Amino acid sequence: HVQLVESGGGLVQAGGSLSLSCAASGTITSINTMGWYRQAPGKQRELVASMTAKGSTNYADSVKGRFTISRDNAKHTVSLQMNNLKPEDTAVYYCNFKSYLSLDYWGQGTQVTVSS
């Protein structure tokens, strides 16, 4: 049974920084893409950033230049460094792993709140 566990959310003032981490427990293999999604109240879940096993990254336009994704393939972890946070970044952030076999794994979510 695979579980993804996020950590690092919290409350921060606008302009501040937070770092999120996600670690997988259980037997997990053949992971291609690791990424972060977020969902604000009343909105759909959206991709924030992702990174393939080969290192290709994809960022939402709204976070480019402020957020940085990184991963450790050996440890099955992915992190998201968030700088210059804005109130509109407030959301529940979810970690996601996608396998080469089209399996999706999700974390339970961690709350990020940015005050103005």
Backbone hydrogen bonds, N-H to C=O, Kabsch-Sander energy under -0.5 kcal/mol:
donor,donor_aa,acceptor,acceptor_aa,energy
3,Q,25,S,-2.1
4,L,106,W,-0.6
5,V,23,A,-2.6
6,E,4,L,-0.5
7,S,21,S,-2.2
10,G,111,Q,-1.2
12,V,113,T,-2.5
14,A,115,S,-2.5
15,G,85,L,-3.1
16,G,13,Q,-2.3
18,L,82,M,-2.2
20,L,80,L,-2.8
21,S,7,S,-2.6
22,C,78,V,-1.8
23,A,5,V,-2.1
24,A,76,H,-1.3
25,S,3,Q,-2.9
28,I,26,G,-0.6
32,N,30,S,-0.5
32,N,98,K,-2.6
33,T,98,K,-1.2
34,M,51,M,-2.5
35,G,96,N,-2.7
36,W,49,A,-3.1
37,Y,94,Y,-2.8
38,R,46,E,-2.4
39,Q,92,V,-2.1
43,K,40,A,-2.3
46,E,38,R,-2.9
48,V,36,W,-3.0
49,A,36,W,-1.7
50,S,58,N,-2.1
51,M,34,M,-2.7
52,T,56,S,-2.5
55,G,52,T,-1.7
58,N,50,S,-2.0
60,A,48,V,-2.5
63,V,60,A,-1.7
64,K,60,A,-0.9
64,K,61,D,-0.6
66,R,63,V,-2.4
67,F,63,V,-2.2
68,T,81,Q,-2.4
70,S,79,S,-2.0
72,D,77,T,-2.6
73,N,71,R,-0.5
76,H,72,D,-1.0
77,T,72,D,-1.8
78,V,22,C,-1.9
79,S,70,S,-3.1
80,L,20,L,-2.5
81,Q,68,T,-3.0
82,M,18,L,-3.1
82,M,80,L,-0.6
83,N,66,R,-2.1
83,N,81,Q,-0.6
84,N,15,G,-0.6
85,L,16,G,-2.5
89,D,86,K,-2.5
90,T,87,P,-1.8
91,A,112,V,-2.0
92,V,39,Q,-2.2
93,Y,91,A,-0.6
93,Y,110,T,-3.1
94,Y,37,Y,-3.0
96,N,35,G,-2.6
97,F,105,Y,-2.0
98,K,33,T,-3.0
99,S,103,L,-2.6
100,Y,30,S,-2.5
102,S,99,S,-1.7
105,Y,97,F,-2.6
107,G,95,C,-2.1
108,Q,4,L,-0.6
110,T,93,Y,-2.1
112,V,91,A,-2.7
113,T,10,G,-2.9
115,S,12,V,-2.5
115,S,113,T,-0.6
